[in-house]
Amino acid sequence: MTRRDQILETAAELFAARGFHGVSVGEIGRACGITGPALYKHFDSKDAVLAAMLVGISETLLEEGRARVAKPVSPRHALESLVAYHIDFALRHRSLIVVQDRDWQSLPPAARERVRHLQREYVDIWAGQLRRLHRGLHTDRARAMAHAAFGLINSTPHSGLIPDDAMRGVLQRMAVGALVGP
């Protein structure tokens, strides 16, 4: 893990625990074993840490989403693959989900717009597969279905009351069932 990645991971955990405004640059540095000023070798500001964190996860989700639908597979298989990846992501990165949800408004405007753009593209990947599966499904309804599935999957920071393997199965069955139908 690079120092930059360590800073992002540590900051995500701290922001999730105490909120973006409840954590100082010095605290992030100390948690990484460096001084606060040393953090500025990697990021211009605490705002830049948050921006890199949330833009980075949005880019990762979009890139993997594109990869999972790039192969000529059935829309059901593509949706199952998208769901499986998003579940794995959510189980591994609970703190990022909390930060995204709670500290979104703290993003600098340019980063907020970038995240919004990336997230729209990610939603559209899911919506495209839903429209392939459910012929005649309106785009807005397909997007709403994708958002509902994200809500279910992204509940893991709050609903992870059972071991991750069991939670993975619960989320997979529920999300695929909701998206694909009987």
Stockholm file with secondary structure:
# STOCKHOLM 1.0

chainA/1-182         MTRRDQILETAAELFAARGFHGVSVGEIGRACGITGPALYKHFDSKDAVLAAMLVGISETLLEEGRARVAKPVSPRHALESLVAYHIDFALRHRSLIVVQDRDWQSLPPAARERVRHLQREYVDIWAGQLRRLHRGLHTDRARAMAHAAFGLINSTPHSGLIPDDAMRGVLQRMAVGALVGP
#=GR chainA/1-182 SS CCHHHHHHHHHHHHHHHHCGGGCCHHHHHHHHTSCHHHHTTTCSSHHHHHHHHHHHHHHHHHHHHHHHHHSCCCHHHHHHHHHHHHHHHHHHCHHHHHHHHHHGGGSCHHHHHHHHHHHHHHHHHHHHHHHHHSTTCCHHHHHHHHHHHHHHHTTHHHHCCSCHHHHHHHHHHHHHHHHHCC
#=GC SS_cons         CCHHHHHHHHHHHHHHHHCGGGCCHHHHHHHHTSCHHHHTTTCSSHHHHHHHHHHHHHHHHHHHHHHHHHSCCCHHHHHHHHHHHHHHHHHHCHHHHHHHHHHGGGSCHHHHHHHHHHHHHHHHHHHHHHHHHSTTCCHHHHHHHHHHHHHHHTTHHHHCCSCHHHHHHHHHHHHHHHHHCC
//
